[in-house]
Amino acid sequence: MALTINIYYTGTNGSARKFAQEMQSSGLVDKIRSEKGNLRYEYFLPTDDPETVLLIDVWQDEQALDFHHKSPMMKEIAALRDKYHLKMKVYKYSQLN
């Protein structure tokens, strides 16, 4: 059962976009996309909120997501969130069939 995680990163003065750009330029996005069980990892820019970036993150199952959350990359991601002073809203959806 696939899991979709929507994470809204919000900051000020373009910090959310800078965060997403650094996630990509640092290679973290590519590393996450290559993790076993990752089906999608993409950033989107809401047209009505220039201070927010949406991450759509899809995992094969809960086990793959748990493995990702325990990976060393999570410390790097947390450090970048702190660097850019971001707030997060997280929504988790399960595929029914």
Residue, then its C-alpha position, 0 to 999 in steps of 0.5 A: m500500500a503506497l503512502t503519499i506524504n505532502i509536506y508544506y515548508t514555509g519560511t520568509n524572504g524566499s527561504a523555502r525556495k532556497f531550501a528546496q534548491e539546496m536540497q537539489s544542489s547538495g545531492l540529497v534529493d537524488k539520494i532520497r530518490s534512489e532509496k529502496g521504496n521511494l516512488r516520488y520525491e518532487y518539490f512544487l511551488p504554490t501559485d498563491d503563496p510565494e513563501t511556501v514549497l510543497l514536497i510530494d513524497v511517495w513511498q512503496d509502504e510504511q517500511a520504506l518510509d520508516f527506513h528513510h526516517k532512520s537514515p543519516m539523510m534525515k539529520e542533513i534535512a533537519a539541519l537545512r530546515d533549521k538553516y532556513h528557519l522553516k515551519m512544516k505542515v505534514y499530511k500523510y495519505s494511504q492508498l486504499n487499493 
